[in-house]
Amino acid sequence: MAYDKKIERPMSDESYDRYWWRCVLFAKSYTCDQSQAESMAAEALSIFWQRRASGEEIDMPLPFLFSVIRNKALHFLRHESVKLRAHGEISEDATRELQFRIDTLEACDPHSLYADDVQKILRSTLDSLGEKTDRVFILSRFEGLSNKDISAELGITEKAVEYHITKALKALRIALKDYLPLVAIFFGL
């Protein structure tokens, strides 16, 4: 499904945009092709919504989406490798680089990207920021609620929601500085 086609989105635009760009970044980091990455992101989101519409509970949307993209990127890279070999247009360096991307993707388990170390740091940092900030961040980044929805659920203003998210992101940037490339895709740091 191409990105420019009309896609019915059963989640808020804010959640869609947050997931969309993370999915595109993840796909592009392997495919090095913007249009291919956007196509994979659109397909992954479509599969996600279809599964949710059929009643399947998906507790961790990003690892699910990244798993779908991983499989699509592997298929794309393998196809590219075969196509280039068939045309005799692939150099030894290009072969190694393409094989490296395939090997990296094969070893990638999106569900394990939430490594124990990152989870411990995340948990201790959020705990140190207070219950309200912790709750707002979880609702925003893990449950995908919009600032408006969080505001309504917790009975606070949208400005307060923005404050708590900013506070959490600032603290997490510092605490997770060694993990930023990975964490940035997941949490939008």
Secondary structure as UniProt FT lines:
FT   TURN            3..4
FT   HELIX           13..31
FT   HELIX           34..53
FT   TURN            54..55
FT   HELIX           61..87
FT   HELIX           92..107
FT   HELIX           110..113
FT   HELIX           116..128
FT   HELIX           131..137
FT   HELIX           138..142
FT   HELIX           147..154
FT   HELIX           158..175
FT   HELIX           177..179
FT   HELIX           180..187
//
